[in-house]
Amino acid sequence: MVVATRPEALLQPRPKPRRGTYFIQTWGCQMNEEDSEQIGLALQGIGFEPAASPAHAQVILLNTCSVRRKPEDKAFSLLGELAEVKRANPGLVVGVCGCMAQIRADEIKRRAPHVDFVLGTGDLSHVAGLVEESLQARRFRTRLELPERKGAVVDEVPTRLVGRAPKLKAFVPIQYGCDKFCTFCIVPSTRGRERSRPTDDIVEEVRALAAGGTREVTLLGQTVNSYGKNLAEGRVPFSRLLWRLAETEGLERIRFTSPYPRDFKSDLIETIRDCPKVMEHCHVPLQSGDDAVLAAMHRQYTVESFSQIVADLRAAVPGIAITTDIIVGFPGETDGQFEATLRVVERLRFDSAFMFIYSPRPGTPAAEMEQVPIALRRARLARLIELQNRIGIEAHHAMVGQTAEVLIEGPSPKNPAMLQGYTRDFKMAHFPGSADRAGRLAQVRLTSAHRWGLGGELV
Ligand code: SF4
């Protein structure tokens, strides 16, 4: 994640590189971070280079998020700052990409007429052409087409660009869009219907990454375990994809996020248990601990069926880490329903959780429902965070004394004498060691626990 600067910083004189430089401000999820990398690769393909800050860029792109209101407000705020910058530097190209671009193009044009183009989520490789056109002639442009499913088969998925710099860990999107239509969620509008990438494409990308030094991949999809429908090659269960990727030479670890609870089948649990490269961590979004709220959210599972998945995972893979997402203050949520969520959190003991206040998204059914007062939503969130923080620290303390495999990422940014990396159950560990061990797997004896991770020593 990069941080926006103030207008006065943006107004510094800009150097004139051979072709140009770009800066991408990213908000939102891992899929957006991955999209920003694809945008960057597309711009590098036409001779642009990344700039260290927006103050040094000839092209500034905002890769936006619409899941909550706050990142949208931040995007419009930065666009406001860029109006002044563009007046001082008329040659500057400003583009808006991502989910907010997909659904609010008209509003962006009205509120930020200095924007050169708006590019939706359909195929980000169009960004290169849009930048070229904007450099030649000033005219507001949009590209918002989302691929449609033609009958039962999907034959259009975004073009993936290659030529990535070597990296230890990589995100690999395997599925785009979503068919679940949760009543609070804007994603089916911003990213379209569920589309899976052909298996061979994914296998080839992971093979290329591993050959370049990648040791861990995280497979991305809105409902990643629903992968494999509507493929020309026929249905491919997600578990089969995991086993195929596990054959990749040089690859050590495979993660995935986020599975959809209803589609969590026994073959996936068996694969997590039996496939040595699949990591012992599952992020399974609960959202609410009350069945009536889950039904109003259109989540297609119950507290009981969700709890069964957690029980089955823990029975099959002792010690597996389970993390979750929870929304508090969904429209109509009563005190009693919120208390039910607290009880489920206490009972299921997640290792960690992303916890959010419900944020109404215009155009979704839940935005039209009767809203819980914001002060009450905030108070509930504070109680939930307090509970989950206690449980999370207890989970970390329970690991002290164990020895865990860690993929060493390199020195800690806060203390270069310490190395850092993640365990197979996705806990951050810090331990003394020399930087030349970066990129290797190591056994670490865990000796201390804190809120965000674990301390230890190399075995
Ligand atoms: S499963 Fe629900 S919350 Fe997740 S992306 Fe799809 S519609 Fe949104």
Boltz pocket constraint, residues with backbone or C-beta under 6 A from the ligand:
constraints:
  - pocket:
      binder: B
      contacts: [[A, 178], [A, 179], [A, 180], [A, 181], [A, 182], [A, 185], [A, 186], [A, 187], [A, 188], [A, 222], [A, 223], [A, 260]]
      max_distance: 6.0
